[in-house]
Amino acid sequence: MKTSVRRVLLVLILCVIAFQGIAQNYIGLHKSEIQQKAPKAYSGFVFEKEVENGKKSFIKYVNSFDEQTLLFILDEKGYCTSISRMYNTWLFSQVKNELNKKYTKKDSLTWLEYSNNKVYEITLKKGEWYITVTTRPATK
């Protein structure tokens, strides 16, 4: 009995950690602002690297405990244009349910976020080994 209670508690703790920061939207912020704010907003994530590649660059954070990756995609001036967060595939249903609760559903795997008079599109994609939640400005 104690073992099953511990498992339930562990799953609950992992879910809370997994969904921290899911609603954080850094699109439009400069990389220096992201580097200041992200460690506080995304508990458990640590800076791994910044890759500069001309017009498209990114800042990468990882959470080894939850096996998650967070990418802030940047333009040539260092401003965030989109955000991608990767999770283990076993979290697919939980992440989808969380997105259903927080955002307006557009279709089965796409949601809309309305923030500061702007609209952002959030997509959920399931791969073989991980799922990805990507946030970017909605196209008109």
Backbone bond lengths (Angstrom), bond angles and torsions (degrees), N, CA, C in turn:
res aa  C-N    CA-C-N  psi(-1)  N-CA   C-N-CA  omega(-1)  CA-C   N-CA-C  phi
1 M - - - 1.457 - - 1.527 111.03 -
2 K 1.334 116.58 -43.10 1.459 119.98 -179.62 1.529 110.92 -62.14
3 T 1.314 116.97 -36.71 1.456 121.17 -179.08 1.525 110.87 -63.95
4 S 1.326 117.73 -42.79 1.467 119.89 -179.54 1.523 111.86 -68.15
5 V 1.332 117.64 -34.78 1.464 121.36 176.53 1.519 109.70 -65.95
6 R 1.303 117.01 -41.36 1.467 121.03 177.76 1.521 111.32 -62.87
7 R 1.322 116.08 -40.55 1.469 119.77 178.95 1.525 111.13 -63.63
8 V 1.323 116.59 -44.64 1.457 120.64 179.35 1.524 109.82 -61.61
9 L 1.318 116.74 -43.80 1.458 120.83 178.66 1.524 111.14 -61.88
10 L 1.320 116.83 -43.07 1.465 120.87 179.45 1.524 110.76 -62.77
11 V 1.333 117.29 -43.42 1.463 120.72 178.82 1.531 110.30 -62.74
12 L 1.317 117.65 -42.15 1.466 120.68 178.48 1.521 111.78 -62.44
13 I 1.312 116.73 -43.04 1.468 120.99 178.79 1.529 109.79 -63.57
14 L 1.331 117.27 -43.86 1.464 120.79 179.04 1.524 111.40 -62.23
15 C 1.336 116.69 -38.75 1.474 120.10 179.32 1.522 110.94 -65.21
16 V 1.310 116.97 -42.39 1.466 120.09 179.05 1.521 109.86 -62.52
17 I 1.317 116.41 -45.33 1.464 120.54 179.22 1.527 110.36 -65.38
18 A 1.324 116.77 -40.88 1.467 120.70 -177.11 1.515 112.47 -62.45
19 F 1.327 117.67 -34.07 1.451 120.31 -174.60 1.515 113.66 -98.38
20 Q 1.312 118.26 -0.48 1.456 119.38 175.06 1.510 108.49 -62.67
21 G 1.300 115.82 132.62 1.459 119.07 175.49 1.509 115.13 81.49
22 I 1.353 117.88 0.67 1.454 118.16 -178.54 1.528 111.21 -61.41
23 A 1.329 117.11 -28.14 1.461 120.39 -177.65 1.526 112.64 -93.22
24 Q 1.301 117.89 -0.45 1.456 120.31 -179.11 1.523 109.60 -71.22
25 N 1.309 115.63 128.18 1.455 120.14 -179.92 1.527 108.56 -123.09
26 Y 1.308 115.65 111.35 1.467 121.96 -177.40 1.522 112.53 -104.87
27 I 1.328 117.20 10.79 1.461 120.50 -178.70 1.523 109.19 -62.98
28 G 1.329 114.94 130.69 1.463 121.38 -178.56 1.518 113.23 96.22
29 L 1.330 117.76 -13.88 1.466 120.09 178.34 1.522 110.56 -82.36
30 H 1.316 115.98 150.17 1.461 121.89 175.98 1.523 108.68 -77.62
31 K 1.325 116.25 153.14 1.467 120.50 -177.09 1.524 112.68 -57.49
32 S 1.322 118.99 -30.99 1.468 120.57 178.88 1.535 110.27 -66.76
33 E 1.343 117.13 -36.67 1.464 120.46 177.00 1.527 110.89 -69.44
34 I 1.312 116.03 -39.97 1.466 120.89 178.65 1.523 109.98 -61.76
35 Q 1.329 116.77 -44.82 1.460 120.98 -178.75 1.527 112.11 -64.39
36 Q 1.327 117.16 -26.37 1.469 120.54 176.21 1.519 111.62 -80.55
37 K 1.324 117.45 -42.01 1.462 122.24 -172.46 1.531 114.49 -86.01
38 A 1.307 118.04 -37.37 1.461 122.09 -173.02 1.536 113.95 -57.81
39 P 1.330 120.13 -46.15 1.467 118.57 -178.74 1.533 113.56 -60.10
40 K 1.310 116.91 -30.93 1.474 120.36 179.01 1.525 110.60 -77.49
41 A 1.320 117.43 -41.11 1.461 122.13 -175.99 1.526 112.56 -77.86
42 Y 1.312 117.17 -30.40 1.459 121.94 -177.11 1.523 109.80 -112.74
43 S 1.298 115.61 75.96 1.465 121.96 -179.09 1.532 109.80 -58.16
44 G 1.304 115.70 134.58 1.458 120.86 179.62 1.518 113.70 93.67
45 F 1.331 117.52 -14.79 1.457 121.22 178.39 1.521 109.26 -90.90
46 V 1.320 115.40 140.34 1.460 120.66 176.55 1.532 108.80 -125.98
47 F 1.310 114.81 147.40 1.458 121.42 177.87 1.517 108.99 -62.13
48 E 1.338 116.62 131.24 1.459 119.92 176.82 1.521 111.89 -108.15
49 K 1.353 116.24 -48.67 1.456 117.71 179.63 1.516 110.71 -169.29
50 E 1.319 113.38 163.08 1.457 121.60 172.06 1.515 106.70 -121.28
51 V 1.317 115.49 130.57 1.461 120.74 179.75 1.522 107.54 -116.22
52 E 1.332 115.39 121.98 1.459 120.76 177.86 1.517 107.78 -106.91
53 N 1.330 114.18 125.44 1.453 119.48 -176.26 1.525 110.31 -140.02
54 G 1.309 116.20 57.06 1.462 120.21 178.24 1.510 112.95 69.34
55 K 1.346 116.29 -112.89 1.458 120.52 -175.53 1.522 113.69 -74.91
56 K 1.307 118.58 -27.93 1.470 122.42 179.85 1.519 109.36 -123.85
57 S 1.308 115.66 124.33 1.456 121.95 177.04 1.520 107.87 -133.66
58 F 1.323 117.06 174.25 1.454 118.93 175.95 1.521 111.79 -154.29
59 I 1.327 114.03 158.31 1.463 122.69 172.62 1.521 105.73 -113.41
60 K 1.309 116.52 131.09 1.465 121.11 -175.80 1.523 110.88 -115.47
61 Y 1.344 114.49 130.21 1.460 122.78 173.55 1.528 107.53 -120.46
62 V 1.322 116.07 145.63 1.461 120.50 178.49 1.523 110.51 -129.86
63 N 1.306 114.01 152.14 1.453 122.20 173.33 1.520 105.60 -125.02
64 S 1.311 116.41 97.61 1.462 121.63 -175.37 1.521 112.05 -64.51
65 F 1.319 117.48 -34.78 1.467 121.67 -178.19 1.522 110.59 -62.53
66 D 1.325 117.30 -46.19 1.461 121.84 -179.10 1.519 113.10 -94.81
67 E 1.331 116.53 0.11 1.458 122.28 -177.89 1.530 110.65 52.66
68 Q 1.321 115.73 54.05 1.453 122.08 178.76 1.526 109.84 -121.44
69 T 1.330 114.46 153.34 1.459 121.74 177.45 1.515 108.40 -129.22
70 L 1.318 116.02 142.28 1.450 122.84 -179.95 1.527 107.90 -128.52
71 L 1.339 116.71 122.81 1.457 121.60 -179.92 1.523 110.15 -118.94
72 F 1.320 115.66 129.15 1.457 122.32 172.68 1.524 105.84 -104.50
73 I 1.334 116.89 110.83 1.454 121.61 -178.20 1.529 108.08 -84.69
74 L 1.338 116.15 130.36 1.462 122.21 -173.30 1.524 111.74 -116.92
75 D 1.326 115.58 151.16 1.460 119.72 172.93 1.532 109.00 -85.80
76 E 1.350 116.51 -175.99 1.473 120.40 -176.13 1.518 113.58 -65.42
77 K 1.345 117.84 -17.96 1.470 121.03 178.57 1.532 112.59 -96.52
78 G 1.325 117.07 1.07 1.464 120.92 177.47 1.517 114.44 90.27
79 Y 1.329 118.68 16.18 1.461 121.95 179.19 1.530 110.13 -98.71
80 C 1.317 115.85 140.23 1.455 122.14 -177.08 1.537 111.09 -70.76
81 T 1.334 115.66 127.27 1.459 121.31 178.71 1.532 112.42 -108.47
82 S 1.330 116.86 -22.84 1.463 121.01 176.71 1.523 109.26 -163.84
83 I 1.332 114.88 165.62 1.457 121.50 -178.33 1.522 107.93 -133.89
84 S 1.327 116.73 135.35 1.459 121.45 175.44 1.520 108.91 -126.56
85 R 1.316 114.71 134.65 1.465 120.37 178.02 1.524 108.04 -127.13
86 M 1.336 116.23 126.48 1.449 121.98 -178.56 1.527 110.05 -105.54
87 Y 1.336 114.71 136.38 1.462 123.67 179.47 1.529 108.79 -126.43
88 N 1.337 116.24 164.39 1.460 121.27 171.12 1.524 108.89 -64.97
89 T 1.327 117.67 147.70 1.463 121.42 -177.28 1.527 112.61 -62.06
90 W 1.319 118.44 -28.27 1.474 119.65 -178.11 1.528 112.28 -67.12
91 L 1.324 118.06 -10.35 1.468 121.68 177.27 1.533 113.15 -92.98
92 F 1.325 117.52 4.15 1.461 121.25 -174.56 1.534 112.68 -51.96
93 S 1.315 117.49 -54.63 1.474 120.77 -177.30 1.522 111.82 -62.43
94 Q 1.319 116.72 -40.39 1.467 120.51 -179.35 1.532 110.95 -66.73
95 V 1.315 117.17 -42.86 1.457 120.75 179.41 1.529 109.38 -65.80
96 K 1.318 117.19 -43.74 1.471 121.13 179.59 1.531 110.44 -60.76
97 N 1.321 117.44 -44.50 1.464 121.02 178.23 1.525 111.68 -61.89
98 E 1.317 116.44 -39.83 1.470 120.79 178.67 1.533 110.69 -65.42
99 L 1.307 116.89 -41.54 1.469 120.64 177.42 1.532 110.61 -64.54
100 N 1.336 116.63 -38.92 1.464 120.57 177.26 1.524 111.85 -60.70
101 K 1.312 116.60 -36.14 1.466 121.45 -179.05 1.521 112.65 -74.14
102 K 1.317 117.42 -35.68 1.462 121.18 -170.85 1.524 114.93 -93.51
103 Y 1.330 117.71 -24.40 1.449 119.87 -171.03 1.527 111.78 -129.71
104 T 1.327 115.52 167.65 1.457 121.96 177.39 1.529 108.62 -83.06
105 K 1.302 115.78 125.24 1.462 120.44 -177.03 1.528 110.58 -75.21
106 K 1.334 115.97 129.93 1.465 122.09 176.91 1.524 109.60 -97.35
107 D 1.337 116.05 -48.07 1.466 122.50 172.46 1.525 107.43 -151.66
108 S 1.314 117.72 -167.41 1.466 119.85 -170.77 1.530 114.65 -60.36
109 L 1.336 118.12 -29.25 1.464 120.46 -178.72 1.525 113.06 -129.73
110 T 1.336 116.72 22.10 1.461 121.77 -179.72 1.524 109.85 -136.57
111 W 1.331 115.46 136.91 1.461 122.37 179.78 1.524 108.96 -130.55
112 L 1.330 115.35 162.74 1.453 121.18 176.95 1.518 109.41 -119.30
113 E 1.326 115.22 136.43 1.466 122.39 174.97 1.526 107.07 -113.39
114 Y 1.322 115.65 128.80 1.459 121.56 177.25 1.522 107.05 -107.12
115 S 1.335 116.24 114.91 1.455 120.57 -175.77 1.531 109.64 -147.63
116 N 1.329 116.90 129.65 1.472 122.35 177.62 1.526 112.69 51.95
117 N 1.321 116.16 46.91 1.474 122.78 179.61 1.524 113.28 60.43
118 K 1.313 117.49 23.82 1.462 122.22 177.03 1.528 108.46 -126.76
119 V 1.331 114.79 158.29 1.459 120.64 178.61 1.526 108.49 -117.91
120 Y 1.317 115.30 131.53 1.458 122.04 178.87 1.518 108.84 -119.62
121 E 1.323 114.86 142.84 1.460 120.32 178.06 1.521 108.77 -103.43
122 I 1.312 115.30 132.01 1.461 121.96 -179.62 1.525 107.38 -117.06
123 T 1.325 116.12 121.82 1.461 119.97 -179.50 1.528 110.20 -116.99
124 L 1.307 114.59 145.47 1.462 122.30 177.51 1.518 107.42 -116.07
125 K 1.321 116.31 124.46 1.456 121.11 -178.44 1.523 108.71 -126.89
126 K 1.322 115.54 131.33 1.465 120.52 -179.63 1.516 109.85 -102.88
127 G 1.315 115.79 119.83 1.454 121.79 175.37 1.513 109.72 -101.30
128 E 1.304 116.37 -173.34 1.463 120.40 -179.21 1.532 111.77 -70.37
129 W 1.342 117.46 -38.61 1.454 120.82 -174.04 1.523 113.72 -112.60
130 Y 1.327 117.51 -16.93 1.458 119.84 -178.14 1.523 109.84 -154.73
131 I 1.326 115.20 163.61 1.453 121.36 173.72 1.522 107.89 -111.39
132 T 1.312 116.22 153.34 1.454 121.11 -178.80 1.517 109.76 -128.42
133 V 1.338 115.69 131.45 1.457 122.22 172.27 1.528 105.55 -108.84
134 T 1.338 116.37 119.68 1.451 121.29 -178.72 1.527 109.71 -117.72
135 T 1.325 115.91 131.36 1.454 122.47 177.12 1.515 107.88 -115.19
136 R 1.350 115.10 130.89 1.463 120.78 177.51 1.514 108.47 -152.18
137 P 1.322 116.96 162.15 1.467 118.76 177.40 1.533 109.73 -59.17
138 A 1.328 115.95 138.60 1.465 120.26 179.52 1.518 109.67 -70.27
139 T 1.319 115.51 142.82 1.462 119.81 175.82 1.515 108.50 -84.52
140 K 1.305 115.71 146.88 1.469 120.33 -176.10 1.501 112.08 -89.32
